[in-house]
Amino acid sequence: MRIETKCVQSGYTPGNGEPRQIPIVQSTTFKYATSEAMGRLFDLEDSGYFYSRLQNPTCDAVAAKICDLEGGTAAMLTSSGQSANFYAVFNIAGNGDHVVSSASIYGGTYNLFAVTMKRMGVDFTFISPDCTDAELEAAFRPNTKAVFGETIANPALTVFDVERFANAAHAHGVPLIVDNTFATPINCRPFEWGADIVTHSTTKYMDGHGAAVGGAIVDAGRFDWLAHADKFPGLTTPDESYHGVTYAEKFGLGGAFITKCTVQLMRDFGSTPSPQSAFMLNLGLESLHVRMERHCENALKVAQYLEQHDKIAWVNYPGLESSPYHARAQKYMPKGTCGVVSFGVKGGREAASRFMQNLRIAAIETHVADARTCCLHPASTTHRQMNDAELVAAGVSGDLVRLSCGLESAEDLIEDIAQALEQI
Ligand SMILES: *Cc1c(COP(=O)(O)O)cnc(C)c1O
């Protein structure tokens, strides 16, 4: 099946007389005939459902679709993109470990890494996605356990050189984890370029309607944990909480990472997606391929309009030929990038804020990737915890407006921007 067909069909195939749409299994628990039968599930000897904190059939069907879209071997949903990134990293990096991360990442992820996970004993080195080979090499330490980046960074819109960072990660015996939220598997499939784990905030384009917060983790099933057994004891030595199961041996390359993540991290932290939310996410996925095309088309038209406007200081959109990331975007996402455009309004912070108040269609929201166009001033909202130097490293300037182009008429969006600029 091609990816368009997978968006519609993957993950759930009903049998005779069964519901055509994915059933919402709104049940916390599942019945068994004997305690022994249920015990085998607790020992990970059989697979099946026993408690929805760990797994639920509705959520699993939707995870299977996302797995198929990315071309992975196993996937899980989480209750948010934050928990997806936390789980993906914490599954292999704990107290005393170190991770190399792109500095150009979502503000929430930066805070998770630099503050909260640091308190848990995980150290991060943040490097520019455009760093030199020497800088990249110098970022690794003996206790490095992973490399992390975003295919298209939110909100800086830098494009990550997945192949280059995958090669560097693998040369150091660690996996590359890539947050593919903005590009979506419609426009970019990081596994084809060597990434090992992909994460998503499904809250964004995958849901696409601003309806449900959620996340996903997908494993390419290629990273050989046993070949680097000393680095990943959590996957390569027995887990006493499951009677000595060794994940990499019992579940193989394809299943070890997601199984461990589910049965340890979901068990203990419980960032569980609800079956209702998973159902809504699936409705979004059914039209993801159609929507992404329009999001990208609208964003390109808006970016081209802004670029020639004399009240605009600069425009950043990787789909524009003037973008320093244009060539890289063509390589990794030839069909299009995303619907988000960032730009600076002449007159800085204050002009940007007045421009935003004048918009009638685009609403001010802490959100992106919605059917409805929305905009945000990151320096005073999502990135406000960062100091000036950190803002620069994350690619966020004071005058930056982030505009997420929705599915409306591009002409209406441009007229709205024109009248808002007219007034300043
Ligand atoms: C929004 C976002 C997140 C966090 O996801 P939530 O669903 O809001 O928890 C992580 N990464 C990227 C790139 C995002 O845009």
Ligand as a Chemical Component Dictionary entry (heavy atoms), coordinates in Angstrom:
data_LIG
# 
_chem_comp.id                   LIG 
_chem_comp.type                 NON-POLYMER 
_chem_comp.pdbx_formal_charge   0 
_chem_comp.three_letter_code    LIG 
# 
loop_
_chem_comp_atom.comp_id 
_chem_comp_atom.atom_id 
_chem_comp_atom.alt_atom_id 
_chem_comp_atom.type_symbol 
_chem_comp_atom.charge 
_chem_comp_atom.model_Cartn_x 
_chem_comp_atom.model_Cartn_y 
_chem_comp_atom.model_Cartn_z 
_chem_comp_atom.pdbx_ordinal 
LIG C1 C1 C 0 4.045 20.229 20.476 1  
LIG C2 C2 C 0 5.313 19.524 20.310 2  
LIG C3 C3 C 0 5.768 18.632 21.282 3  
LIG C4 C4 C 0 5.035 18.382 22.571 4  
LIG O1 O1 O 0 3.830 17.723 22.301 5  
LIG P1 P1 P 0 2.517 17.824 23.226 6  
LIG O2 O2 O 0 1.566 16.953 22.489 7  
LIG O3 O3 O 0 2.123 19.256 23.293 8  
LIG O4 O4 O 0 2.889 17.286 24.568 9  
LIG C5 C5 C 0 6.949 17.955 21.043 10 
LIG N1 N1 N 0 7.648 18.157 19.912 11 
LIG C6 C6 C 0 7.237 19.020 18.955 12 
LIG C7 C7 C 0 8.059 19.208 17.732 13 
LIG C8 C8 C 0 6.064 19.731 19.122 14 
LIG O5 O5 O 0 5.669 20.586 18.173 15 
# 
loop_
_chem_comp_bond.comp_id 
_chem_comp_bond.atom_id_1 
_chem_comp_bond.atom_id_2 
_chem_comp_bond.value_order 
_chem_comp_bond.pdbx_ordinal 
LIG C1 C2 SING 1  
LIG C2 C3 SING 2  
LIG C2 C8 DOUB 3  
LIG C3 C4 SING 4  
LIG C3 C5 DOUB 5  
LIG C4 O1 SING 6  
LIG O1 P1 SING 7  
LIG P1 O2 DOUB 8  
LIG P1 O3 SING 9  
LIG P1 O4 SING 10 
LIG C5 N1 SING 11 
LIG N1 C6 DOUB 12 
LIG C6 C7 SING 13 
LIG C6 C8 SING 14 
LIG C8 O5 SING 15 
# 
